[in-house]
Amino acid sequence: MDMDLLIAPIIIFLVIVAPIWLVLHYRSKRQVSQGLTEAEFTQLNDLIAQADKMGQRIETLEAILDTEAPEWRGKDEQS
């Protein structure tokens, strides 16, 4: 009697849930293994260029601050 109660959920799981789970699992594995799409690669390169520009701007601002307010670096350490 108790075994009859378990058979139905097991069959439902094996017939419906398990195949969907496997399809979704292997689809996500395939997408990960394909790497970046062209759009993602372009976006990544744009972000790298923006980060380089920001780095140059920070260096320029630090150089300006070094000449106009040489003690500016010590203010962060004191507070």
C-alpha positions as CSV (number, residue, x, y, z in Angstrom):
1,M,0.0,0.0,0.0
2,D,2.8,2.5,0.9
3,M,4.7,1.5,-2.2
4,D,1.7,2.4,-4.4
5,L,1.8,6.0,-3.0
6,L,5.4,6.4,-4.0
7,I,5.1,5.0,-7.5
8,A,2.9,7.8,-8.9
9,P,5.2,10.7,-7.9
10,I,8.3,8.8,-9.1
11,I,6.7,8.1,-12.5
12,I,5.6,11.8,-12.8
13,F,9.1,12.9,-11.9
14,L,10.7,10.6,-14.4
15,V,8.3,11.4,-17.2
16,I,7.9,15.1,-16.8
17,V,10.5,16.8,-14.5
18,A,13.7,14.8,-15.3
19,P,13.6,15.3,-19.1
20,I,12.9,19.1,-18.7
21,W,15.7,19.3,-16.1
22,L,18.2,17.5,-18.4
23,V,17.3,19.6,-21.4
24,L,17.7,22.9,-19.5
25,H,21.0,21.7,-17.9
26,Y,22.7,20.7,-21.1
27,R,21.4,23.8,-22.9
28,S,23.0,26.0,-20.3
29,K,26.2,24.0,-20.5
30,R,26.3,24.5,-24.3
31,Q,25.8,28.2,-23.9
32,V,28.7,28.5,-21.4
33,S,31.0,26.5,-23.6
34,Q,30.3,28.6,-26.7
35,G,32.0,31.7,-25.0
36,L,31.2,35.3,-25.7
37,T,28.8,36.4,-28.5
38,E,29.9,39.1,-30.8
39,A,27.8,41.7,-29.0
40,E,29.2,40.6,-25.6
41,F,32.8,40.8,-27.0
42,T,32.1,44.3,-28.4
43,Q,30.6,45.4,-25.1
44,L,33.6,44.0,-23.2
45,N,36.0,45.9,-25.5
46,D,34.0,49.1,-25.0
47,L,34.2,48.7,-21.2
48,I,37.9,48.1,-21.4
49,A,38.3,51.3,-23.4
50,Q,36.2,53.2,-20.9
51,A,38.3,51.9,-18.0
52,D,41.5,53.0,-19.7
53,K,40.1,56.5,-20.2
54,M,39.0,56.6,-16.6
55,G,42.5,55.5,-15.5
56,Q,44.1,58.2,-17.5
57,R,41.7,60.8,-16.1
58,I,42.5,59.7,-12.5
59,E,46.2,60.0,-13.2
60,T,45.7,63.5,-14.6
61,L,43.6,64.6,-11.6
62,E,46.2,63.2,-9.2
63,A,48.9,65.0,-11.0
64,I,46.9,68.3,-10.8
65,L,46.2,67.7,-7.1
66,D,49.9,66.9,-6.5
67,T,50.9,70.3,-7.9
68,E,48.1,72.4,-6.4
69,A,47.5,70.7,-3.1
70,P,50.5,68.4,-2.2
71,E,49.0,67.5,1.1
72,W,45.9,66.0,-0.3
73,R,47.1,62.4,-0.1
74,G,47.7,62.6,3.6
75,K,44.1,63.8,4.3
76,D,42.6,60.4,3.7
77,E,45.0,58.7,6.1
78,Q,44.3,61.2,8.9
79,S,40.5,60.9,8.8
